[in-house]
Every structure is written in structure tokens, then in C-alpha cells.
Amino acid sequence: MTSLLSPDALETALRAIGEERYHHKHPFQLKLNSGELTKAQIQAWALNRYYYQCMIPVKDATILARMESAELRREWRQRILDHDGESDDEGGLRRWIALTDGLGLDREMVESTRLVLPATKFAVEAYVHFTGERSLLEAIASSLTELFSPMAIGARVTGMLENYDFITPETLAYFDKRPPQATRDSNFALAYVKDHATTPEQQQAVLDALIFKCSVLWAQLDALYHGYVAPGHIPPGAFDPAKDG
């Protein structure tokens, strides 16, 4: 990028990245929404996604520790509370466990994360490292996939309830609160990025950060598709529905 975009043009470019690269278009996600997956395949998705969910507050704590402004920290710490809750029986992680419970997965096995796909761990841990090693602006920009998650969640919840008789609204309770939380968080992050990306180089870094985060999410679904849909090669030590489901 050689010329400075206006803040609105930067937002347009960010939204174009999401439209092209966000994982709502991934074949695994499309199959999940349309009722084409088996219960075992959905179990694998929920188990692996748990690793991403449990590392989100770690990522947010990493970003929080880099913020020198109390105002910024007050805003960002709400994300950690949303996922961790104020106690063990509340918060987004606990609601995700309600999903894995509802799918018949052993809770200790899920929480241990020992059967998560290696590629899932590599992708998620790369994201955490990114937020600690890149600039604060890039770390905040990487969270902007939340601009697109309310739309994806709506399609996911509707499709799963319509197409799987073993899915109930209670099973999907995690998704009840996420759209307004994601909208709140993405509005803040977008305003921050538009205000602080003031050079062409910074704007390019912001765009690249969002591309990276979209790739993190896409890679996780690539691994699920390869392991549990086609060709169906489950890595040694990963969740095997025939034994662990």
C-alpha cells in the first residue's frame, strides 16, 4: 500500500477481506449448517473448537498486558470476563461445555484438550503468539473477525436446529450471547483501528492482521475436514469417534 486510505475506505477494505476469507464459506462450515455432517463429525468440531475457545481469554490477557492506558484495559478486560465468567459455572467457556456435554462427549476429555488435532493447536497457538509479538495495533486488528461472526452464528444456529435432531436450543446456549458481545467488541476494535492506523504501512499491517486471523480460523476447519470428512485421515493421538465418541 503506497497511499493512505480514509478511515471509511480502510473499513471497506477490512470488510472485503471478511467477505472473501472468513470461514463462513469453508466447506466444513457449509456442511455443518446444511445438515450434511454426522454426529461424530460435529463432536470433532465441538471438541477442537473448545481449544480455540479456551485460548481466547489467554489471547485477550496477552493483549491486555500490553495496554498502557487504563481506559483501554477497562474496555478489553470485559472480553476475558465474557469467556471465563466470574465463577466456574458461568461464562462462554462453560456454555461451550454445555455444547460438548449435549453431544455426549466426556467432559474431562474435552477440558484436557489432549485429543485435539495437532493442526488446531498449531493454528490457535500461532494466533496467541501473534498478539504478543506484533504491534498492539495489529493485535487489536486481528480480533476484527468478530465483525463477521454474528452473521455466521445466525446461519449456524438456524441450520443446526433445523437439521440435527440431537441438537437443542439448550445445547447451543453458547451462541445466545455471542452476537451482541461480538458486535460490541468489533465496534470498539474497528474504531480503534480506524483512529490509530494513520500511515499506509500501518493500514497494510492492519489488513494483513485480519488476513492472518481469517487464515487461523480457516486452517482449523481445513484440519477438521481432512481428519473427519475427506480423506478422513485422523492423526495419531487425536479424537477418534469410533473410540472416543
Backbone as CSV, one residue per row, in Angstrom:
resi,resn,N_x,N_y,N_z,CA_x,CA_y,CA_z,C_x,C_y,C_z
1,MET,0.845,-1.182,0.000,0.000,0.000,0.000,0.889,1.243,0.000
2,THR,0.661,2.141,-0.959,1.514,3.321,-1.088,0.801,4.623,-0.758
3,SER,-0.522,4.598,-0.689,-1.260,5.813,-0.374,-2.173,5.550,0.817
4,LEU,-2.416,6.605,1.574,-3.216,6.488,2.786,-4.697,6.416,2.438
5,LEU,-5.382,5.421,2.995,-6.822,5.312,2.834,-7.527,6.192,3.858
6,SER,-8.695,6.667,3.508,-9.533,7.312,4.510,-9.985,6.252,5.510
7,PRO,-10.384,6.651,6.725,-10.871,5.648,7.682,-12.009,4.801,7.125
8,ASP,-12.929,5.414,6.394,-14.044,4.646,5.836,-13.578,3.689,4.744
9,ALA,-12.592,4.117,3.950,-12.060,3.224,2.918,-11.314,2.059,3.550
10,LEU,-10.640,2.316,4.663,-9.980,1.230,5.385,-11.010,0.225,5.889
11,GLU,-12.103,0.712,6.434,-13.162,-0.187,6.896,-13.712,-1.014,5.736
12,THR,-13.912,-0.379,4.590,-14.402,-1.106,3.420,-13.441,-2.220,3.029
13,ALA,-12.137,-1.917,3.075,-11.140,-2.936,2.727,-11.147,-4.078,3.737
14,LEU,-11.318,-3.765,5.015,-11.394,-4.803,6.040,-12.618,-5.691,5.834
15,ARG,-13.730,-5.079,5.541,-14.965,-5.861,5.340,-14.867,-6.728,4.080
16,ALA,-14.151,-6.256,3.081,-13.965,-7.062,1.873,-13.132,-8.305,2.176
17,ILE,-12.136,-8.164,3.056,-11.350,-9.331,3.464,-12.253,-10.364,4.138
18,GLY,-13.116,-9.908,5.031,-14.009,-10.831,5.712,-14.955,-11.536,4.758
19,GLU,-15.473,-10.809,3.812,-16.397,-11.412,2.848,-15.707,-12.504,2.037
20,GLU,-14.441,-12.298,1.727,-13.717,-13.274,0.912,-13.123,-14.410,1.729
21,ARG,-12.614,-14.100,2.929,-11.747,-15.041,3.635,-12.298,-15.596,4.947
22,TYR,-13.378,-15.026,5.472,-13.911,-15.526,6.740,-14.425,-16.956,6.548
23,HIS,-14.400,-17.740,7.609,-14.648,-19.177,7.482,-16.115,-19.543,7.294
24,HIS,-16.992,-18.552,7.152,-18.394,-18.881,6.869,-18.553,-19.537,5.502
25,LYS,-17.522,-19.426,4.647,-17.577,-20.042,3.321,-16.805,-21.362,3.252
26,HIS,-16.233,-21.786,4.355,-15.459,-23.029,4.323,-16.396,-24.225,4.094
27,PRO,-15.961,-25.217,3.304,-16.822,-26.384,3.043,-17.279,-27.094,4.310
28,PHE,-16.429,-27.186,5.319,-16.859,-27.839,6.560,-17.984,-27.042,7.207
29,GLN,-17.849,-25.725,7.251,-18.892,-24.899,7.855,-20.197,-24.995,7.069
30,LEU,-20.110,-25.021,5.758,-21.314,-25.142,4.939,-22.004,-26.482,5.172
31,LYS,-21.227,-27.534,5.314,-21.813,-28.841,5.605,-22.452,-28.858,6.994
32,LEU,-21.809,-28.228,7.957,-22.374,-28.156,9.300,-23.725,-27.464,9.273
33,ASN,-23.800,-26.352,8.570,-25.041,-25.577,8.538,-26.165,-26.292,7.802
34,SER,-25.816,-27.083,6.801,-26.842,-27.662,5.929,-27.261,-29.072,6.322
35,GLY,-26.737,-29.587,7.433,-27.160,-30.892,7.910,-26.440,-32.061,7.272
36,GLU,-25.276,-31.820,6.667,-24.560,-32.877,5.952,-23.527,-33.603,6.809
37,LEU,-23.364,-33.210,8.057,-22.370,-33.867,8.908,-23.024,-34.896,9.818
38,THR,-22.260,-35.881,10.212,-22.720,-36.865,11.187,-22.527,-36.299,12.604
39,LYS,-23.129,-36.962,13.557,-22.929,-36.549,14.943,-21.452,-36.641,15.318
40,ALA,-20.768,-37.680,14.860,-19.354,-37.844,15.173,-18.531,-36.686,14.630
41,GLN,-18.850,-36.230,13.429,-18.125,-35.106,12.847,-18.394,-33.809,13.613
42,ILE,-19.615,-33.647,14.091,-19.924,-32.466,14.892,-19.250,-32.553,16.252
43,GLN,-19.162,-33.749,16.808,-18.398,-33.923,18.046,-16.950,-33.468,17.845
44,ALA,-16.357,-33.857,16.742,-14.966,-33.471,16.467,-14.848,-31.958,16.345
45,TRP,-15.804,-31.335,15.686,-15.812,-29.871,15.569,-15.905,-29.210,16.940
46,ALA,-16.842,-29.660,17.765,-17.046,-29.040,19.081,-15.830,-29.227,19.979
47,LEU,-15.232,-30.400,19.929,-14.044,-30.674,20.734,-12.881,-29.771,20.322
48,ASN,-12.619,-29.689,19.028,-11.495,-28.881,18.556,-11.755,-27.397,18.732
49,ARG,-12.976,-26.983,18.540,-13.308,-25.572,18.742,-13.162,-25.181,20.216
50,TYR,-13.342,-26.133,21.119,-13.143,-25.831,22.535,-11.726,-25.326,22.790
51,TYR,-10.749,-25.899,22.097,-9.376,-25.433,22.311,-9.232,-23.967,21.910
52,TYR,-9.843,-23.604,20.803,-9.845,-22.196,20.393,-10.536,-21.345,21.446
53,GLN,-11.701,-21.786,21.918,-12.456,-21.006,22.908,-11.652,-20.811,24.191
54,CYS,-10.975,-21.859,24.657,-10.289,-21.728,25.939,-9.018,-20.900,25.828
55,MET,-8.511,-20.721,24.606,-7.328,-19.890,24.427,-7.670,-18.434,24.123
56,ILE,-8.917,-18.133,23.836,-9.313,-16.748,23.562,-9.041,-15.837,24.766
57,PRO,-9.431,-16.213,26.000,-9.077,-15.336,27.120,-7.578,-15.230,27.355
58,VAL,-6.814,-16.253,27.001,-5.356,-16.164,27.087,-4.858,-15.117,26.089
59,LYS,-5.388,-15.164,24.886,-5.049,-14.167,23.874,-5.414,-12.769,24.353
60,ASP,-6.597,-12.629,24.915,-7.038,-11.308,25.360,-6.230,-10.805,26.549
61,ALA,-5.801,-11.711,27.417,-4.928,-11.312,28.525,-3.567,-10.873,28.003
62,THR,-3.101,-11.514,26.931,-1.846,-11.117,26.307,-1.938,-9.685,25.772
63,ILE,-3.047,-9.394,25.096,-3.249,-8.041,24.573,-3.414,-7.045,25.724
64,LEU,-4.187,-7.418,26.725,-4.434,-6.537,27.865,-3.128,-6.125,28.537
65,ALA,-2.216,-7.067,28.679,-0.948,-6.790,29.358,-0.096,-5.790,28.599
66,ARG,-0.388,-5.579,27.338,0.400,-4.660,26.525,-0.189,-3.253,26.489
67,MET,-1.348,-3.079,27.062,-2.033,-1.785,27.015,-1.579,-0.900,28.167
68,GLU,-1.103,0.264,27.841,-0.617,1.186,28.864,-1.722,2.102,29.393
69,SER,-2.844,2.155,28.691,-3.939,3.029,29.081,-4.959,2.270,29.924
70,ALA,-5.302,2.836,31.085,-6.332,2.224,31.930,-7.670,2.168,31.208
71,GLU,-7.958,3.163,30.417,-9.215,3.182,29.664,-9.292,2.009,28.706
72,LEU,-8.193,1.762,27.996,-8.154,0.617,27.086,-8.291,-0.692,27.848
73,ARG,-7.583,-0.818,28.949,-7.638,-2.062,29.720,-9.049,-2.322,30.242
74,ARG,-9.725,-1.280,30.712,-11.099,-1.471,31.199,-12.005,-1.992,30.088
75,GLU,-11.807,-1.480,28.894,-12.618,-1.918,27.754,-12.301,-3.359,27.390
76,TRP,-11.016,-3.694,27.347,-10.610,-5.011,26.837,-10.875,-6.133,27.839
77,ARG,-10.791,-5.838,29.125,-10.917,-6.924,30.108,-12.309,-7.538,30.110
78,GLN,-13.310,-6.825,29.576,-14.647,-7.406,29.507,-14.655,-8.660,28.648
79,ARG,-13.792,-8.713,27.661,-13.705,-9.893,26.805,-13.310,-11.133,27.619
80,ILE,-12.390,-10.944,28.555,-11.959,-12.072,29.387,-13.103,-12.537,30.275
81,LEU,-13.827,-11.592,30.856,-14.969,-11.950,31.696,-16.045,-12.659,30.883
82,ASP,-16.244,-12.234,29.657,-17.255,-12.883,28.816,-16.952,-14.366,28.644
83,HIS,-15.688,-14.718,28.488,-15.329,-16.116,28.260,-15.138,-16.896,29.554
84,ASP,-14.450,-16.294,30.520,-14.137,-17.018,31.756,-15.259,-16.944,32.782
85,GLY,-16.086,-15.912,32.715,-17.100,-15.711,33.736,-16.477,-15.261,35.052
86,GLU,-17.333,-15.042,36.030,-16.878,-14.675,37.375,-16.711,-15.904,38.267
87,SER,-17.182,-17.058,37.793,-17.065,-18.307,38.545,-17.064,-19.465,37.556
88,ASP,-16.871,-20.677,38.066,-16.754,-21.849,37.199,-18.054,-22.225,36.493
89,ASP,-19.180,-21.723,36.970,-20.460,-22.136,36.389,-21.071,-21.078,35.476
90,GLU,-20.267,-20.124,34.993,-20.788,-19.123,34.069,-19.710,-18.752,33.062
91,GLY,-20.101,-18.003,32.058,-19.156,-17.567,31.030,-19.232,-18.424,29.773
92,GLY,-18.609,-17.910,28.720,-18.677,-18.575,27.429,-18.066,-19.959,27.419
93,LEU,-16.972,-20.154,28.134,-16.370,-21.488,28.173,-17.313,-22.508,28.787
94,ARG,-17.989,-22.111,29.844,-18.925,-23.029,30.485,-20.082,-23.346,29.542
95,ARG,-20.536,-22.359,28.787,-21.617,-22.619,27.836,-21.139,-23.497,26.685
96,TRP,-19.846,-23.408,26.326,-19.350,-24.319,25.292,-19.307,-25.748,25.822
97,ILE,-18.980,-25.904,27.080,-19.013,-27.234,27.685,-20.432,-27.800,27.653
98,ALA,-21.445,-26.941,27.775,-22.829,-27.420,27.642,-23.061,-28.012,26.257
99,LEU,-22.398,-27.454,25.258,-22.500,-27.999,23.904,-21.828,-29.364,23.819
100,THR,-20.612,-29.475,24.324,-19.928,-30.780,24.245,-20.621,-31.816,25.129
101,ASP,-21.154,-31.385,26.272,-21.961,-32.304,27.096,-23.162,-32.807,26.303
102,GLY,-23.852,-31.869,25.655,-25.049,-32.224,24.896,-24.766,-33.165,23.740
103,LEU,-23.535,-33.132,23.248,-23.145,-34.026,22.161,-22.625,-35.360,22.669
104,GLY,-22.611,-35.536,23.982,-22.227,-36.815,24.564,-20.739,-37.012,24.749
105,LEU,-19.960,-35.935,24.719,-18.521,-36.043,24.915,-18.177,-36.027,26.398
106,ASP,-17.190,-36.808,26.770,-16.745,-36.838,28.149,-16.130,-35.490,28.528
107,ARG,-16.594,-34.896,29.618,-16.166,-33.552,29.975,-14.680,-33.494,30.296
108,GLU,-14.182,-34.474,31.020,-12.758,-34.460,31.368,-11.899,-34.540,30.115
109,MET,-12.318,-35.341,29.171,-11.580,-35.463,27.929,-11.567,-34.138,27.172
110,VAL,-12.716,-33.479,27.113,-12.800,-32.193,26.417,-11.894,-31.164,27.079
111,GLU,-12.027,-31.022,28.395,-11.285,-29.980,29.103,-9.789,-30.237,29.129
112,SER,-9.384,-31.484,29.009,-7.957,-31.794,28.971,-7.305,-31.349,27.656
113,THR,-8.105,-31.263,26.587,-7.677,-30.928,25.212,-6.642,-31.916,24.665
114,ARG,-6.495,-33.073,25.271,-5.435,-33.995,24.850,-5.719,-34.646,23.495
115,LEU,-6.986,-34.657,23.053,-7.320,-35.308,21.788,-7.588,-34.305,20.664
116,VAL,-7.224,-33.066,20.892,-7.393,-32.034,19.868,-6.410,-32.274,18.728
117,LEU,-6.829,-31.982,17.511,-5.965,-32.140,16.347,-4.695,-31.306,16.485
118,PRO,-3.549,-31.849,16.085,-2.312,-31.048,16.140,-2.434,-29.730,15.377
119,ALA,-3.075,-29.749,14.214,-3.195,-28.529,13.417,-4.044,-27.473,14.120
120,THR,-5.029,-27.916,14.884,-5.816,-26.975,15.669,-4.922,-26.265,16.678
121,LYS,-4.129,-27.031,17.383,-3.236,-26.432,18.382,-2.226,-25.496,17.733
122,PHE,-1.654,-25.909,16.623,-0.668,-25.065,15.956,-1.293,-23.736,15.526
123,ALA,-2.495,-23.794,14.944,-3.151,-22.577,14.463,-3.512,-21.649,15.613
124,VAL,-4.101,-22.201,16.661,-4.537,-21.378,17.784,-3.339,-20.770,18.510
125,GLU,-2.308,-21.565,18.707,-1.131,-21.049,19.408,-0.393,-20.010,18.565
126,ALA,-0.443,-20.148,17.247,0.134,-19.118,16.383,-0.597,-17.794,16.572
127,TYR,-1.894,-17.863,16.761,-2.676,-16.650,16.997,-2.286,-15.992,18.313
128,VAL,-2.155,-16.774,19.362,-1.760,-16.212,20.653,-0.378,-15.563,20.545
129,HIS,0.556,-16.238,19.894,1.898,-15.671,19.721,1.846,-14.380,18.901
130,PHE,1.022,-14.346,17.888,0.883,-13.154,17.049,0.500,-11.945,17.895
131,THR,-0.462,-12.130,18.794,-0.944,-10.994,19.592,0.084,-10.516,20.605
132,GLY,1.056,-11.363,20.921,2.095,-10.945,21.842,3.333,-10.383,21.166
133,GLU,3.515,-10.727,19.894,4.756,-10.380,19.212,4.605,-9.223,18.228
134,ARG,3.428,-9.033,17.686,3.213,-7.939,16.744,2.821,-6.677,17.514
135,SER,2.653,-5.586,16.796,2.273,-4.332,17.448,0.893,-4.453,18.075
136,LEU,0.628,-3.578,19.043,-0.696,-3.573,19.666,-1.775,-3.299,18.621
137,LEU,-1.489,-2.423,17.679,-2.446,-2.135,16.610,-2.779,-3.400,15.827
138,GLU,-1.766,-4.180,15.476,-2.012,-5.423,14.732,-2.758,-6.442,15.594
139,ALA,-2.422,-6.507,16.873,-3.109,-7.453,17.763,-4.590,-7.133,17.844
140,ILE,-4.911,-5.851,17.997,-6.320,-5.454,18.059,-7.004,-5.707,16.718
141,ALA,-6.318,-5.386,15.629,-6.903,-5.604,14.300,-7.206,-7.075,14.041
142,SER,-6.396,-7.962,14.598,-6.620,-9.394,14.361,-7.937,-9.876,14.954
143,SER,-8.484,-9.124,15.903,-9.764,-9.517,16.505,-10.955,-9.148,15.633
144,LEU,-10.722,-8.478,14.519,-11.834,-7.942,13.731,-12.623,-8.997,12.963
145,THR,-12.242,-10.263,13.070,-13.137,-11.306,12.552,-14.490,-11.259,13.257
146,GLU,-14.528,-10.634,14.440,-15.804,-10.501,15.150,-16.800,-9.626,14.399
147,LEU,-16.329,-8.861,13.422,-17.257,-8.118,12.574,-18.215,-9.061,11.851
148,PHE,-17.746,-10.251,11.568,-18.490,-11.173,10.709,-19.147,-12.323,11.468
149,SER,-18.800,-12.485,12.743,-19.295,-13.654,13.470,-20.803,-13.629,13.735
150,PRO,-21.459,-12.476,13.991,-22.913,-12.550,14.213,-23.662,-13.148,13.024
151,MET,-23.257,-12.786,11.821,-23.882,-13.353,10.628,-23.652,-14.853,10.551
152,ALA,-22.422,-15.283,10.819,-22.107,-16.707,10.754,-22.835,-17.486,11.837
153,ILE,-22.924,-16.912,13.031,-23.604,-17.586,14.135,-25.078,-17.778,13.818
154,GLY,-25.697,-16.763,13.245,-27.117,-16.895,12.896,-27.368,-18.045,11.951
155,ALA,-26.550,-18.157,10.910,-26.702,-19.251,9.948,-26.406,-20.595,10.595
156,ARG,-25.403,-20.627,11.474,-25.014,-21.877,12.132,-26.129,-22.379,13.049
157,VAL,-26.645,-21.505,13.895,-27.670,-21.916,14.851,-28.933,-22.355,14.116
158,THR,-29.369,-21.576,13.148,-30.571,-21.934,12.397,-30.396,-23.282,11.700
159,GLY,-29.258,-23.454,11.044,-29.028,-24.696,10.320,-28.942,-25.902,11.228
160,MET,-28.259,-25.758,12.358,-28.104,-26.903,13.250,-29.425,-27.299,13.892
161,LEU,-30.222,-26.320,14.282,-31.519,-26.639,14.893,-32.472,-27.268,13.884
162,GLU,-32.381,-26.853,12.652,-33.281,-27.377,11.627,-32.881,-28.768,11.147
163,ASN,-31.594,-29.077,11.216,-31.108,-30.262,10.510,-30.630,-31.414,11.378
164,TYR,-30.479,-31.202,12.687,-29.961,-32.271,13.547,-30.906,-32.488,14.721
165,ASP,-31.474,-33.683,14.809,-32.451,-33.936,15.870,-31.797,-34.086,17.236
166,PHE,-30.468,-34.203,17.286,-29.781,-34.313,18.573,-29.290,-32.948,19.080
167,ILE,-29.615,-31.880,18.363,-29.246,-30.520,18.762,-30.485,-29.805,19.302
168,THR,-30.362,-29.167,20.451,-31.460,-28.416,21.050,-31.014,-26.969,21.294
169,PRO,-31.957,-26.059,21.529,-31.557,-24.692,21.877,-30.657,-24.641,23.104
170,GLU,-30.883,-25.526,24.064,-30.047,-25.557,25.262,-28.611,-25.952,24.915
171,THR,-28.461,-26.889,23.980,-27.132,-27.306,23.552,-26.352,-26.138,22.958
172,LEU,-27.072,-25.253,22.275,-26.423,-24.142,21.579,-26.476,-22.847,22.381
173,ALA,-26.591,-22.964,23.690,-26.720,-21.765,24.537,-25.525,-20.830,24.412
174,TYR,-24.368,-21.366,24.077,-23.182,-20.507,23.924,-23.449,-19.363,22.962
175,PHE,-24.187,-19.664,21.899,-24.361,-18.689,20.834,-25.402,-17.623,21.151
176,ASP,-26.145,-17.772,22.247,-27.170,-16.784,22.590,-26.570,-15.407,22.846
177,LYS,-25.458,-15.374,23.559,-24.869,-14.095,23.967,-23.772,-13.596,23.029
178,ARG,-23.261,-14.450,22.167,-22.109,-14.047,21.374,-22.394,-12.938,20.359
179,PRO,-23.532,-12.929,19.647,-23.714,-11.844,18.663,-23.637,-10.442,19.265
180,PRO,-24.350,-10.138,20.360,-24.201,-8.778,20.909,-22.810,-8.513,21.477
181,GLN,-22.186,-9.530,22.071,-20.820,-9.343,22.573,-19.856,-9.069,21.419
182,ALA,-19.979,-9.845,20.347,-19.088,-9.666,19.202,-19.295,-8.309,18.545
183,THR,-20.538,-7.871,18.475,-20.822,-6.556,17.889,-20.215,-5.448,18.733
184,ARG,-20.385,-5.541,20.041,-19.781,-4.550,20.947,-18.272,-4.524,20.787
185,ASP,-17.652,-5.700,20.794,-16.196,-5.779,20.742,-15.651,-5.326,19.392
186,SER,-16.315,-5.724,18.324,-15.812,-5.353,16.994,-16.010,-3.866,16.727
187,ASN,-17.072,-3.286,17.249,-17.262,-1.838,17.087,-16.108,-1.075,17.742
188,PHE,-15.716,-1.524,18.939,-14.597,-0.877,19.623,-13.300,-1.055,18.851
189,ALA,-13.007,-2.299,18.447,-11.751,-2.579,17.758,-11.688,-1.857,16.416
190,LEU,-12.799,-1.807,15.712,-12.817,-1.117,14.419,-12.556,0.378,14.598
191,ALA,-13.187,0.978,15.582,-12.953,2.401,15.835,-11.498,2.654,16.199
192,TYR,-10.929,1.763,17.011,-9.522,1.911,17.408,-8.609,1.844,16.189
193,VAL,-8.850,0.859,15.338,-8.000,0.662,14.161,-8.121,1.849,13.204
194,LYS,-9.332,2.310,12.975,-9.531,3.437,12.058,-8.865,4.704,12.587
195,ASP,-8.819,4.825,13.900,-8.237,6.014,14.514,-6.716,5.960,14.587
196,HIS,-6.153,4.759,14.738,-4.721,4.634,15.016,-3.882,4.170,13.823
197,ALA,-4.499,3.657,12.782,-3.743,3.297,11.574,-3.647,4.546,10.705
198,THR,-2.596,5.315,10.890,-2.503,6.654,10.308,-1.438,6.776,9.222
199,THR,-0.820,5.662,8.858,0.131,5.654,7.745,-0.227,4.504,6.817
200,PRO,0.207,4.572,5.549,-0.052,3.440,4.655,0.507,2.127,5.200
201,GLU,1.683,2.196,5.831,2.309,0.986,6.378,1.465,0.399,7.508
202,GLN,0.948,1.249,8.375,0.095,0.765,9.467,-1.208,0.191,8.931
203,GLN,-1.770,0.834,7.931,-3.016,0.323,7.349,-2.788,-1.031,6.694
204,GLN,-1.662,-1.197,6.006,-1.361,-2.501,5.410,-1.171,-3.553,6.491
205,ALA,-0.543,-3.177,7.594,-0.358,-4.120,8.698,-1.689,-4.547,9.293
206,VAL,-2.612,-3.616,9.376,-3.949,-3.918,9.884,-4.666,-4.903,8.960
207,LEU,-4.603,-4.647,7.667,-5.232,-5.558,6.709,-4.593,-6.945,6.774
208,ASP,-3.279,-6.979,6.873,-2.577,-8.263,6.949,-2.922,-9.012,8.240
209,ALA,-3.137,-8.270,9.322,-3.506,-8.913,10.593,-4.854,-9.599,10.481
210,LEU,-5.799,-8.967,9.807,-7.105,-9.595,9.640,-7.010,-10.799,8.705
211,ILE,-6.209,-10.691,7.663,-6.000,-11.847,6.781,-5.418,-13.015,7.572
212,PHE,-4.422,-12.712,8.414,-3.830,-13.763,9.246,-4.882,-14.437,10.123
213,LYS,-5.713,-13.653,10.792,-6.718,-14.232,11.689,-7.730,-15.062,10.907
214,CYS,-8.130,-14.599,9.739,-9.032,-15.412,8.920,-8.372,-16.736,8.555
215,SER,-7.074,-16.698,8.303,-6.349,-17.925,7.969,-6.294,-18.872,9.160
216,VAL,-6.167,-18.327,10.366,-6.182,-19.154,11.573,-7.493,-19.928,11.667
217,LEU,-8.603,-19.247,11.450,-9.913,-19.895,11.532,-10.098,-20.893,10.390
218,TRP,-9.661,-20.522,9.201,-9.790,-21.404,8.033,-8.963,-22.670,8.215
219,ALA,-7.744,-22.508,8.743,-6.866,-23.662,8.926,-7.465,-24.685,9.882
220,GLN,-8.159,-24.212,10.905,-8.787,-25.137,11.849,-9.837,-25.996,11.152
221,LEU,-10.613,-25.395,10.265,-11.631,-26.160,9.547,-11.004,-27.053,8.478
222,ASP,-9.905,-26.592,7.886,-9.169,-27.476,6.970,-8.774,-28.779,7.676
223,ALA,-8.260,-28.642,8.890,-7.816,-29.815,9.641,-8.991,-30.734,9.965
224,LEU,-10.112,-30.146,10.344,-11.299,-30.951,10.632,-11.785,-31.678,9.382
225,TYR,-11.803,-30.977,8.254,-12.265,-31.606,7.013,-11.352,-32.771,6.635
226,HIS,-10.062,-32.542,6.704,-9.103,-33.584,6.331,-9.197,-34.784,7.266
227,GLY,-9.398,-34.531,8.555,-9.416,-35.625,9.510,-10.729,-36.374,9.575
228,TYR,-11.845,-35.671,9.376,-13.135,-36.293,9.690,-14.137,-36.317,8.532
229,VAL,-13.805,-35.654,7.413,-14.708,-35.701,6.253,-14.003,-36.411,5.095
230,ALA,-13.035,-35.779,4.501,-12.299,-36.393,3.389,-10.865,-35.852,3.378
231,PRO,-9.906,-36.724,3.283,-9.996,-38.182,3.089,-10.270,-38.967,4.369
232,GLY,-10.358,-38.288,5.508,-10.644,-38.993,6.755,-9.416,-39.549,7.439
233,HIS,-8.308,-38.850,7.330,-7.072,-39.279,7.973,-6.965,-38.618,9.348
234,ILE,-7.272,-39.357,10.387,-7.184,-38.840,11.753,-5.757,-39.034,12.247
235,PRO,-5.078,-37.972,12.663,-3.694,-38.117,13.135,-3.628,-38.995,14.384
236,PRO,-2.514,-39.690,14.591,-2.348,-40.477,15.810,-2.525,-39.602,17.049
237,GLY,-3.285,-40.112,18.010,-3.489,-39.408,19.258,-4.609,-38.398,19.252
238,ALA,-5.236,-38.163,18.098,-6.357,-37.225,18.018,-7.669,-37.965,18.262
239,PHE,-8.722,-37.204,18.499,-10.052,-37.744,18.741,-10.474,-38.690,17.616
240,ASP,-10.858,-39.884,18.008,-11.359,-40.887,17.069,-12.775,-41.245,17.511
241,PRO,-13.791,-40.839,16.758,-15.174,-41.097,17.166,-15.471,-42.559,17.453
242,ALA,-14.794,-43.446,16.760,-15.029,-44.878,16.969,-14.606,-45.323,18.365
243,LYS,-13.639,-44.624,18.954,-13.148,-44.988,20.277,-13.538,-43.982,21.366
244,ASP,-13.637,-42.721,20.995,-13.760,-41.666,21.991,-15.111,-40.954,21.968
245,GLY,-15.956,-41.241,21.016,-17.212,-40.517,20.859,-18.262,-40.927,21.850
